[in-house]
Amino acid sequence: MADKKLTVVISQAQGKNPAKRELEETLAATLMMEPDLEVSLVPHLYDLSADHTGTLFLQAIRGDMVVLSWLYPRASHWVLDRQNVRGQEGLVLLKAETDEDEEELEAAEEKSAPFENPERQNTIPDRKIYSIDLRVSSNPEDYISEIKRISQDAQVQTFQLMNVIQESPKPAQLEKYLKPLDAISAQKDNSSANEANQLEPTKRRWYPVIDYSLCTNCMECIDFCLFGVYGVDQGGQILVEEQDSCKKGCPACSRVCPENAIIFPGHKTPGIAGADGEVAGLKIDLSKLFGAPDALEMAARERDVELVAEGRDAVGMTVGIPNRLKVSQETSDELDELIDSLDAMDL
């Protein structure tokens, strides 16, 4: 039978940072007391594999949901989308402070239209997913207030998850995700008595995620990547086909993408990890800003490192260089020739 509850998912941080664990536990304990909320705990979203029970649990959620994670909201939304946990982006008012002038500049900037794929659009249900970054505040009350606001606006029908799940794994295996405090306690106490309440473990992962609200299907990523990570679906849209072929720590294809549509949620640079705003256009580490190569040159170097590590030849800027760079280089060459001719003139 259906009831009106908003599902709140707390995605755990990687590692065992005590401050992060305390925030997760406080939020779980407080939110569980709210009658209109159903609270669950899952491992870090980015580390969930397709067959992980946490992924299957998320796929079983039918209605609106709030996802609290240690990721930028854009990264969280598209990681879930890749795991076939889809919906419209819900409005979140709790977010990191940004410069208003930068927001106005971003809104005024002309952007290419994203690629329209009817087959993909048909897979997006009529529900909202609200993604909240747990790094925005250390005060649990900030998150609780925002979730209450969302709950008042959402109030859509959801279904008892255990009544929906019929296939493997069995409902009993997924029930632990609806007992967040038991799961947290089990992590603190590794005794066999709590083994049944422990969440299925995950391992650290590294792969690109595509933001389809920005992707224009230009195919520059598939031309640039030489490791077989990207492919094309039946509708002709680019996708991450072999994510485990991606080289750990390498964000080169993200630097190449002209629309900033490729996200590596685990990268230290905000523009690559999925940050919104003007910072999203910055794809060079700030520590390397002075005297550093541009984004495309850096991408070529990063790719060469991985090619050589595989015993292959480095290719530099000779393979998969976007047409826009070639045009830019030709224009630059023409300007250089014009300047040289002017210098040679006897004025």
Phi, psi and chi 1 to 4 in degrees:
 res  aa     phi    psi   chi1   chi2   chi3   chi4
   1 MET       -  141.2 -178.7  176.0  177.6      -
   2 ALA   -78.9  147.4      -      -      -      -
   3 ASP  -137.0  167.9   60.1    4.6      -      -
   4 LYS  -101.6   96.2  -69.8 -173.3  175.8 -179.3
   5 LYS  -140.5  140.9  -76.7 -168.2  175.2 -175.5
   6 LEU   -93.0  128.5  175.8   66.9      -      -
   7 THR   -84.9  127.9  -57.6      -      -      -
   8 VAL  -113.5  120.1  178.0      -      -      -
   9 VAL  -108.1  125.2  177.7      -      -      -
  10 ILE  -103.0  115.4  -58.4  173.2      -      -
  11 SER   -95.4  122.7  171.3      -      -      -
  12 GLN   -71.3  153.4  -69.7 -171.1  -59.6      -
  13 ALA   -73.2  154.6      -      -      -      -
  14 GLN   -72.6  146.4  -65.1  171.2  -37.5      -
  15 GLY    80.7 -167.1      -      -      -      -
  16 LYS  -129.1   42.0  -61.3 -179.7  179.7  179.9
  17 ASN   -59.7  119.5 -175.9  -60.6      -      -
  18 PRO   -63.5  -34.6   19.6  -31.0      -      -
  19 ALA   -67.0  -40.1      -      -      -      -
  20 LYS   -68.4  -41.5  -67.5 -178.8  177.0 -179.6
  21 ARG   -63.7  -38.5  -76.8  -70.7 -173.5 -100.9
  22 GLU   -65.3  -41.0 -177.9  179.7   -2.7      -
  23 LEU   -64.1  -43.5  178.4   58.1      -      -
  24 GLU   -60.0  -44.3  -66.9  165.9   -0.9      -
  25 GLU   -67.0  -41.9 -176.0  172.4    3.6      -
  26 THR   -63.2  -43.4  -58.7      -      -      -
  27 LEU   -64.0  -43.5  -72.6  172.1      -      -
  28 ALA   -62.3  -46.2      -      -      -      -
  29 ALA   -64.8  -39.4      -      -      -      -
  30 THR   -74.6  -45.2  -54.4      -      -      -
  31 LEU   -68.4  -29.2  -66.5  171.2      -      -
  32 MET   -64.3  -20.3  -73.5 -178.7   67.0      -
  33 MET   -81.7   -9.7  -57.9  -59.7  -66.2      -
  34 GLU   -84.4  123.5  -64.5  -67.2  -31.9      -
  35 PRO   -67.3  -23.6   24.5  -34.6      -      -
  36 ASP   -93.7    8.2  -64.6  -30.0      -      -
  37 LEU  -121.2  145.0  -57.4  178.2      -      -
  38 GLU  -118.1  116.1 -172.3  168.9   66.7      -
  39 VAL  -104.0  137.1 -175.9      -      -      -
  40 SER  -138.2  162.1   60.2      -      -      -
  41 LEU  -128.2  131.7 -175.2   75.6      -      -
  42 VAL  -133.6  161.0  -61.8      -      -      -
  43 PRO   -65.3  176.8  -21.6   33.8      -      -
  44 HIS   -54.9  128.2 -163.6  -80.4      -      -
  45 LEU   -55.2  -42.5  -64.9  179.4      -      -
  46 TYR   -67.0  -24.0 -170.7   51.4      -      -
  47 ASP   -92.9   -5.0  -67.0  -24.0      -      -
  48 LEU   -73.7  131.4  -68.0  174.6      -      -
  49 SER   -90.8  169.1   59.3      -      -      -
  50 ALA   -62.5  -31.9      -      -      -      -
  51 ASP  -101.1    7.8   58.4   -7.2      -      -
  52 HIS   -69.1  142.9 -167.7  -77.8      -      -
  53 THR   -63.7  -28.0   52.5      -      -      -
  54 GLY   -65.1  -38.1      -      -      -      -
  55 THR   -65.6  -44.7  -56.2      -      -      -
  56 LEU   -63.7  -35.5  -58.9  177.6      -      -
  57 PHE   -62.5  -48.1  171.5   82.4      -      -
  58 LEU   -61.6  -38.2  -69.5  168.8      -      -
  59 GLN   -67.0  -21.3  -69.2  171.5  -11.4      -
  60 ALA   -82.4  -13.4      -      -      -      -
  61 ILE   -73.6  125.6  -60.8  173.1      -      -
  62 ARG   -96.4  -35.7  -64.0  -68.9 -171.0 -112.7
  63 GLY   -99.1 -163.7      -      -      -      -
  64 ASP   -59.8  150.4  -69.1    2.8      -      -
  65 MET  -150.9  153.1   66.8  171.9  161.6      -
  66 VAL  -106.2  132.0  177.1      -      -      -
  67 VAL  -118.2  115.2  179.7      -      -      -
  68 LEU   -98.0  119.8  -61.0  159.9      -      -
  69 SER  -145.3  168.8   70.8      -      -      -
  70 TRP   -94.8   46.5  -59.1   91.7      -      -
  71 LEU  -134.4  157.7  -64.4  170.1      -      -
  72 TYR   -61.5  143.6  -70.7  110.8      -      -
  73 PRO   -53.8  -40.0  -28.7   36.5      -      -
  74 ARG   -63.8  -41.0 -171.7  163.6   72.2   99.1
  75 ALA   -65.1  -43.6      -      -      -      -
  76 SER   -59.2  -46.2  170.7      -      -      -
  77 HIS   -60.9  -43.7 -177.1   86.1      -      -
  78 TRP   -84.2  -20.4  -66.7  105.0      -      -
  79 VAL   -66.7  -45.0  166.1      -      -      -
  80 LEU   -62.2  -42.5  -73.2  168.1      -      -
  81 ASP   -58.4  -42.1 -177.8  -86.8      -      -
  82 ARG   -62.9  -29.9  171.1  163.2  176.9   75.6
  83 GLN   -89.0   16.5  -64.0  163.7  -20.0      -
  84 ASN    61.6   31.5  -68.4  -42.8      -      -
  85 VAL  -110.5   93.2 -178.3      -      -      -
  86 ARG  -118.2  158.0  -66.3  175.0  174.5  164.4
  87 GLY   173.9  176.2      -      -      -      -
  88 GLN   -78.4  150.4  -53.2  -63.7  -32.6      -
  89 GLU   -72.7  121.1  -67.8 -175.0   63.1      -
  90 GLY   -83.1  151.5      -      -      -      -
  91 LEU   -75.4  123.1  175.4   63.8      -      -
  92 VAL  -116.1  124.9  174.1      -      -      -
  93 LEU   -90.5  -21.2  -59.6 -177.7      -      -
  94 LEU   -86.3  108.4  177.3   62.2      -      -
  95 LYS  -152.8  167.9   55.9 -177.9   65.8  178.0
  96 ALA   -65.3  144.9      -      -      -      -
  97 GLU   -69.2  138.0  -65.7 -177.2    1.7      -
  98 THR  -130.2  159.8   56.8      -      -      -
  99 ASP   -73.1  126.0 -170.2  -72.6      -      -
 100 GLU   -61.4  -36.3  -68.4 -177.2    0.8      -
 101 ASP   -63.1  -37.4  -68.0  -24.0      -      -
 102 GLU   -67.1  -38.7  -72.9 -174.7   -7.1      -
 103 GLU   -64.4  -40.6  -71.0 -176.2  -14.5      -
 104 GLU   -65.9  -38.9  -68.4  174.7    1.6      -
 105 LEU   -64.3  -41.2  178.9   63.4      -      -
 106 GLU   -64.6  -41.3 -179.1 -166.5    6.9      -
 107 ALA   -66.2  -32.5      -      -      -      -
 108 ALA   -82.0  -18.3      -      -      -      -
 109 GLU   -67.6  134.8 -177.4 -177.3   -0.4      -
 110 GLU   -74.8  133.2  -70.1 -172.9    6.9      -
 111 LYS  -125.5  146.8  -66.0 -178.0  178.2  -65.0
 112 SER   -70.8  148.4  -59.4      -      -      -
 113 ALA   -70.2  136.5      -      -      -      -
 114 PRO   -66.1  157.7   23.5  -32.7      -      -
 115 PHE   -71.2  130.7  177.9   72.6      -      -
 116 GLU   -92.9  120.3  -64.2  -76.2  -19.0      -
 117 ASN  -124.4   99.9 -174.8  -13.1      -      -
 118 PRO   -56.2  -37.7  -23.3   34.2      -      -
 119 GLU   -62.5  -41.0  -67.8 -176.5    7.7      -
 120 ARG   -68.2  -42.8  173.1 -178.7  161.3   72.6
 121 GLN   -58.6  -33.0  -69.5  -59.0  -42.6      -
 122 ASN   -69.5  -14.8  -68.9  -24.4      -      -
 123 THR   -92.3   -1.7   67.2      -      -      -
 124 ILE   -96.8  112.2  -59.1  177.3      -      -
 125 PRO   -72.1  163.7   26.4  -33.8      -      -
 126 ASP   -84.8   74.0 -176.0   20.2      -      -
 127 ARG  -152.7  166.7   56.1   97.5  174.6 -101.4
 128 LYS  -114.1  142.9  -68.6 -177.5  179.0  178.6
 129 ILE  -118.0  120.0  -62.2  177.7      -      -
 130 TYR  -100.6  113.6  -58.8   82.2      -      -
 131 SER  -101.4  123.9  -60.4      -      -      -
 132 ILE  -122.3  131.5  -58.5  177.9      -      -
 133 ASP   -85.1  120.3 -173.2  -10.6      -      -
 134 LEU   -73.9   -2.8  -75.9  168.9      -      -
 135 ARG   -90.9   -4.4  -62.5  168.4  -62.1 -177.4
 136 VAL   -67.8  -37.9  169.6      -      -      -
 137 SER  -148.6  152.1  172.9      -      -      -
 138 SER   -98.0   -0.4   58.6      -      -      -
 139 ASN   -95.5  114.0 -176.0   -0.6      -      -
 140 PRO   -57.4  -30.7  -22.2   32.6      -      -
 141 GLU   -62.7  -30.4  -73.9  -59.1  -38.1      -
 142 ASP   -62.3  -41.4  -68.5  -21.9      -      -
 143 TYR   -73.5  -40.1  -58.9  100.0      -      -
 144 ILE   -62.9  -43.1  -66.2  167.2      -      -
 145 SER   -62.7  -41.9  -62.4      -      -      -
 146 GLU   -67.5  -39.2  175.7   65.0    3.2      -
 147 ILE   -67.0  -37.2  -68.7  169.8      -      -
 148 LYS   -63.8  -39.9  -73.0 -178.5  178.0  179.5
 149 ARG   -62.6  -44.7 -178.6 -163.5   68.6   79.3
 150 ILE   -63.9  -40.5  -67.7  172.2      -      -
 151 SER   -60.8  -38.5  178.9      -      -      -
 152 GLN   -66.3  -34.0  -69.0  176.2   -7.4      -
 153 ASP   -81.4  -33.9  -68.8  -18.7      -      -
 154 ALA   -77.3  -76.3      -      -      -      -
 155 GLN    41.2   51.0  -70.5  -60.6  -36.4      -
 156 VAL  -102.1  162.1  -64.8      -      -      -
 157 GLN   -72.1  132.5  -79.2 -163.3  -27.1      -
 158 THR  -122.5  174.9   62.9      -      -      -
 159 PHE  -123.2  149.6  -66.2   84.7      -      -
 160 GLN   -59.3  118.5  -65.9  -68.4  -15.9      -
 161 LEU   -60.4  -39.4  -65.7  178.2      -      -
 162 MET   -69.5  -18.8  -66.5  -53.6  112.3      -
 163 ASN   -84.3  -18.3  -66.6  -26.0      -      -
 164 VAL   -86.8  -38.6  173.1      -      -      -
 165 ILE   -75.4  120.6  -59.2  168.5      -      -
 166 GLN  -118.1  -24.9  -57.9  -66.9  -26.6      -
 167 GLU  -100.5  179.4  -60.0  178.4   -2.5      -
 168 SER   -67.1  139.6  177.5      -      -      -
 169 PRO   -74.1  163.4   29.6  -35.7      -      -
 170 LYS   -70.6  154.6  -62.6  177.7 -179.3  178.9
 171 PRO   -50.8  -36.3  -29.3   36.2      -      -
 172 ALA   -61.6  -29.9      -      -      -      -
 173 GLN   -74.1  -24.3  -68.0  177.9  -84.5      -
 174 LEU   -97.5  -12.9  -58.1 -173.2      -      -
 175 GLU   -61.6  -27.6 -170.5  175.6    1.5      -
 176 LYS   -61.1  -26.1   65.6 -177.8   70.8  175.8
 177 TYR   -71.2  -16.0  -66.7  100.8      -      -
 178 LEU   -94.2    7.9  -73.7  170.1      -      -
 179 LYS  -125.4   70.4  -60.7  178.0  179.7  178.6
 180 PRO   -60.3  -38.8   19.9  -32.0      -      -
 181 LEU   -68.6  -36.0  -66.8 -178.4      -      -
 182 ASP   -64.2  -40.5  -71.4  -10.4      -      -
 183 ALA   -66.1  -41.2      -      -      -      -
 184 ILE   -65.2  -42.2  -69.6  173.2      -      -
 185 SER   -63.7  -38.2  -61.7      -      -      -
 186 ALA   -64.7  -32.8      -      -      -      -
 187 GLN   -70.1  -32.5  -70.1  174.4  -24.5      -
 188 LYS   -75.5  -34.8  -66.6  178.9  179.0  178.2
 189 ASP  -116.6  106.9 -179.3    5.2      -      -
 190 ASN   -87.6   19.6  -66.2  -36.2      -      -
 191 SER   -67.6  157.5   65.1      -      -      -
 192 SER   -61.7  -24.1   56.9      -      -      -
 193 ALA   -65.6  -29.8      -      -      -      -
 194 ASN  -100.1    3.6  -77.3  -39.8      -      -
 195 GLU   -59.0  -36.4 -175.0  175.2  -12.6      -
 196 ALA   -67.1  -23.5      -      -      -      -
 197 ASN   -93.3   -6.9  -67.6  -36.7      -      -
 198 GLN   -74.4  140.4  -69.0 -177.6   10.9      -
 199 LEU   -72.0  150.3  -59.2 -178.0      -      -
 200 GLU   -60.3  128.8 -178.9 -176.8  -18.2      -
 201 PRO   -66.9  158.4   25.5  -34.3      -      -
 202 THR  -129.4  167.6   59.7      -      -      -
 203 LYS  -121.1  156.9   62.8  178.9 -178.6  178.2
 204 ARG   -63.6  138.2  -64.1  -73.1 -178.6   93.5
 205 ARG  -126.6  163.7  -48.7 -172.8   77.9 -162.8
 206 TRP  -147.4  116.9 -179.2  -90.9      -      -
 207 TYR  -164.2  157.5   57.8   89.9      -      -
 208 PRO   -82.3  151.4   29.9  -33.7      -      -
 209 VAL  -124.3  135.0  178.2      -      -      -
 210 ILE   -98.7  128.9  -61.6  175.1      -      -
 211 ASP   -88.5  100.4  179.1  -16.5      -      -
 212 TYR   -74.0   -8.8  -73.7  106.4      -      -
 213 SER   -77.5  -14.0   70.7      -      -      -
 214 LEU  -114.2  -27.3  -63.1  178.5      -      -
 215 CYS   -62.3  127.7  177.7      -      -      -
 216 THR  -101.4    4.2   60.3      -      -      -
 217 ASN    64.0   37.0 -139.7   37.9      -      -
 218 CYS   -73.6  -17.0   66.8      -      -      -
 219 MET    70.8   13.2  -59.6  -67.2  172.3      -
 220 GLU   -65.7  -32.3  -70.5 -170.2    7.4      -
 221 CYS   -67.7  -41.5   52.7      -      -      -
 222 ILE   -71.3  -29.1 -162.4  171.0      -      -
 223 ASP   -72.4  -36.0  -70.2  -20.8      -      -
 224 PHE   -80.1  -42.1 -174.0   83.2      -      -
 225 CYS   -72.0  128.1  177.4      -      -      -
 226 LEU  -110.1   21.1  -58.6  178.9      -      -
 227 PHE  -117.5    8.9  -56.5  102.1      -      -
 228 GLY    73.9   23.0      -      -      -      -
 229 VAL   -73.6  -39.0  174.1      -      -      -
 230 TYR   -97.6  153.9  -65.7   95.7      -      -
 231 GLY  -149.3 -170.8      -      -      -      -
 232 VAL  -131.3  136.0  179.0      -      -      -
 233 ASP   -83.7 -178.5   65.6   16.3      -      -
 234 GLN   -65.4  -22.1  -66.9 -178.8  -12.0      -
 235 GLY   -88.6    4.5      -      -      -      -
 236 GLY    83.9   13.2      -      -      -      -
 237 GLN   -97.8  141.1 -172.3  163.0   45.7      -
 238 ILE   -62.9  145.0 -167.2   74.8      -      -
 239 LEU  -150.0  161.3   56.2   76.6      -      -
 240 VAL   -85.4  104.9  177.9      -      -      -
 241 GLU   -92.0  -43.8 -170.9  170.3   51.5      -
 242 GLU  -123.4   76.9  -61.7  -68.3  -18.3      -
 243 GLN   -64.6  -28.7   64.5 -177.6   34.1      -
 244 ASP   -76.1   -6.0  -68.2  -27.4      -      -
 245 SER   -84.6   -9.0  -65.4      -      -      -
 246 CYS   -68.7  144.0 -169.8      -      -      -
 247 LYS   -88.0  122.6  -56.7  -56.8  177.2 -178.5
 248 LYS   -56.3  126.2 -173.1  174.5 -178.0  179.6
 249 GLY    89.6   -8.8      -      -      -      -
 250 CYS   -92.7  120.1  175.9      -      -      -
 251 PRO  -110.6   22.3   38.8  -31.0      -      -
 252 ALA   -55.2  -44.1      -      -      -      -
 253 CYS   -64.7  -28.0   57.0      -      -      -
 254 SER   -67.2  -36.4  175.5      -      -      -
 255 ARG   -67.8  -29.6  -58.5 -170.9 -164.8  -82.3
 256 VAL   -78.3  -32.2  170.4      -      -      -
 257 CYS   -59.6  120.8  178.7      -      -      -
 258 PRO   -72.0  -19.0   27.0  -35.0      -      -
 259 GLU  -105.3    5.4  -56.9  -60.6  -28.6      -
 260 ASN    56.6   37.4 -163.3   43.0      -      -
 261 ALA   -91.9   -5.7      -      -      -      -
 262 ILE  -105.0  124.6  -62.7  176.6      -      -
 263 ILE  -117.3  136.4  -58.0  169.0      -      -
 264 PHE  -116.5   94.6  -76.7   89.8      -      -
 265 PRO   -56.7  -24.3  -27.2   37.2      -      -
 266 GLY   -91.3    2.1      -      -      -      -
 267 HIS   -78.9  150.1 -159.9  -87.6      -      -
 268 LYS   -77.8  -18.6   62.4 -178.0  179.4 -179.5
 269 THR   -85.8  120.3  -55.0      -      -      -
 270 PRO   -53.5  -41.3  -28.0   36.6      -      -
 271 GLY   -63.1  -26.9      -      -      -      -
 272 ILE   -89.9  -29.9  -66.0  175.3      -      -
 273 ALA   -81.7   -4.3      -      -      -      -
 274 GLY   110.6   15.2      -      -      -      -
 275 ALA   -66.9  147.6      -      -      -      -
 276 ASP   -88.8  171.1  -75.5  -35.6      -      -
 277 GLY    87.1 -169.7      -      -      -      -
 278 GLU   -62.8  -29.4 -166.4   64.4   18.1      -
 279 VAL   -63.7  -22.5   71.8      -      -      -
 280 ALA   -65.6  -19.5      -      -      -      -
 281 GLY   -85.3   -9.1      -      -      -      -
 282 LEU   -90.3  110.0 -176.9   60.7      -      -
 283 LYS  -112.4   12.7  -61.7 -178.0 -178.4  179.6
 284 ILE  -112.8  134.5  -61.9  177.4      -      -
 285 ASP   -58.4  135.6  -59.8  -21.7      -      -
 286 LEU   -61.2  -31.2  -68.2  178.1      -      -
 287 SER   -65.3  -18.1   61.5      -      -      -
 288 LYS  -112.8   15.7  -58.1  176.4 -178.3  178.4
 289 LEU   -64.0  -48.4 -175.9   59.3      -      -
 290 PHE   -78.0  118.3  -63.1  101.1      -      -
 291 GLY    78.5    8.2      -      -      -      -
 292 ALA   -81.7  154.6      -      -      -      -
 293 PRO   -69.7  165.1   26.8  -35.0      -      -
 294 ASP   -72.3  175.8   64.6   27.7      -      -
 295 ALA   -59.2  -41.4      -      -      -      -
 296 LEU   -70.8  -38.3  -69.9  171.8      -      -
 297 GLU   -64.7  -41.0  -69.3  172.8  -25.6      -
 298 MET   -64.7  -39.7 -175.1  174.2  -68.9      -
 299 ALA   -60.9  -43.1      -      -      -      -
 300 ALA   -63.0  -39.5      -      -      -      -
 301 ARG   -65.2  -43.6  -66.6 -176.9 -174.6 -176.1
 302 GLU   -63.5  -40.0  -70.2  167.4  -25.4      -
 303 ARG   -65.2  -41.7 -179.4  179.9   61.8  179.7
 304 ASP   -60.3  -39.1  -80.1  -12.3      -      -
 305 VAL   -58.1  -44.2  168.2      -      -      -
 306 GLU   -72.7  -34.8  -58.4  -58.1  -25.4      -
 307 LEU   -64.1  -46.4  -73.5  170.2      -      -
 308 VAL   -64.1  -37.0  171.7      -      -      -
 309 ALA   -63.2  -26.2      -      -      -      -
 310 GLU   -88.5   -0.6  -84.3 -164.3   -7.8      -
 311 GLY    83.6   17.1      -      -      -      -
 312 ARG  -101.8  168.8  -60.4  161.4   65.1  179.9
 313 ASP   -83.1  142.0  -67.2  -26.7      -      -
 314 ALA   -69.1  144.6      -      -      -      -
 315 VAL  -118.9   -9.8  -63.3      -      -      -
 316 GLY    56.2 -133.0      -      -      -      -
 317 MET   -95.1   14.2  -55.9  -77.4  -78.2      -
 318 THR   -88.9  -13.8   64.2      -      -      -
 319 VAL  -125.2  132.8  176.1      -      -      -
 320 GLY    69.2   22.6      -      -      -      -
 321 ILE   -78.2  127.3  -61.4  -58.8      -      -
 322 PRO   -60.0  148.6  -22.1   32.9      -      -
 323 ASN   -59.1  -33.5  -69.1  -30.6      -      -
 324 ARG   -63.6  -30.8   56.7 -168.4  163.7   86.4
 325 LEU   -72.6  -38.7  177.5   61.6      -      -
 326 LYS   -62.8  -41.6  -66.4  178.0 -178.8  177.6
 327 VAL   -63.2  -42.6  172.0      -      -      -
 328 SER   -62.3  -40.9  175.1      -      -      -
 329 GLN   -65.9  -41.0  -72.3  176.3  -30.1      -
 330 GLU   -63.9  -41.3  -70.0  171.0   -0.5      -
 331 THR   -63.3  -42.1  -57.2      -      -      -
 332 SER   -63.1  -41.0  177.6      -      -      -
 333 ASP   -63.1  -40.4  -69.2  -18.2      -      -
 334 GLU   -64.4  -40.6  -69.5  174.4   -1.4      -
 335 LEU   -64.5  -40.7  -71.6  173.4      -      -
 336 ASP   -61.6  -42.5  -71.4  -18.6      -      -
 337 GLU   -64.9  -38.8  -69.8  176.7    4.2      -
 338 LEU   -64.6  -43.0  177.6   59.4      -      -
 339 ILE   -64.3  -42.4  -67.9  172.9      -      -
 340 ASP   -62.3  -39.3  -69.7  -19.2      -      -
 341 SER   -68.4  -35.2   64.0      -      -      -
 342 LEU   -68.2  -38.9  -70.1  173.1      -      -
 343 ASP   -64.6  -32.3  -70.9  -21.3      -      -
 344 ALA   -77.2  -15.4      -      -      -      -
 345 MET   -73.3  141.7  -66.6  176.3   65.5      -
 346 ASP   -92.8   93.3 -173.0   10.7      -      -
 347 LEU   -96.3      -  -61.5  177.5      -      -
